[in-house]
Amino acid sequence: MNSIAMDVFLDSSPGELTELPHAGSGLEHPLVFDSAAREIQRLAADGRAEVVRQTLTREGDATLIQALQFRRLT
C-alpha cells in the first residue's frame, strides 16, 4: 500500500507541475502534510522529482512545510 505522497507522485505525469493537496485529503492536518512533503523531498534527493516551491511555517520549535509544488522527473 502506497502513502498519500507516493500516490500523488505516481498519479502525476513526468514534467507536470503538481501541488501536494491539502483540503479534502488525508493531508489536512499540518503534521501529516509535513510528513508527506518530506517524503516528496526524499524523492527529489533520489533524483525522481524536483521541488519547485515550498512554504515553511514555524510551529513552536518545529519548522513545518505547509505548501509544496513538485515536478516528477521519472
Helices and strands as residue ranges (DSSP letters): H 4-11, E 17-19, H 30-45, E 49-59, E 62-72
